[in-house]
Amino acid sequence: MNKAELIEKIAKDANMTKVQANEAIDSFTSAVVATLKKGDKVTLIGFGTFSVTARAARNGRNPQTGATIKIKARKVPKFKAGKDLSESINKKK
């Protein structure tokens, strides 16, 4: 499912226009990004938790040349699925 399909689904389910659904999705994503930039978590009980983890600097290897390269330390987003989401995906029909 891509963003356009998600917008269509939300608009239909929530009985709103596609423009309103798009604004809701954009608001949600910008709120998550802003919260993660501050170093906080976003927890949606039953769905999951968005968080940021630090990845240490390390050495890597260029696959084309085999040369060793330095990879800088960085922060990376992380998502951990909640119990309800995990259980609903693993349910047998």
CORPE-V946563 format. One record per backbone hydrogen bond with DSSP energy under -1.0 kcal/mol. NH is the residue of the N-H (numbers start at 1). CO is the residue of the C=O. If there is no record, write none. Layout:
nh:NH co:CO
nh:NH co:CO
//
This chain:
nh:6 co:2
nh:7 co:3
nh:8 co:4
nh:9 co:5
nh:10 co:6
nh:11 co:7
nh:12 co:8
nh:13 co:9
nh:14 co:10
nh:16 co:11
nh:21 co:17
nh:22 co:18
nh:23 co:19
nh:24 co:20
nh:25 co:21
nh:26 co:22
nh:27 co:23
nh:28 co:24
nh:29 co:25
nh:30 co:26
nh:31 co:27
nh:32 co:28
nh:33 co:29
nh:34 co:30
nh:35 co:31
nh:36 co:32
nh:37 co:33
nh:38 co:34
nh:39 co:36
nh:40 co:35
nh:42 co:50
nh:44 co:48
nh:47 co:44
nh:48 co:44
nh:49 co:80
nh:50 co:42
nh:51 co:78
nh:53 co:76
nh:55 co:74
nh:58 co:71
nh:60 co:69
nh:62 co:67
nh:66 co:62
nh:69 co:60
nh:71 co:58
nh:74 co:55
nh:76 co:53
nh:78 co:51
nh:80 co:49
nh:82 co:47
nh:85 co:46
nh:86 co:82
nh:87 co:83
nh:88 co:84
nh:89 co:85
nh:90 co:86
//
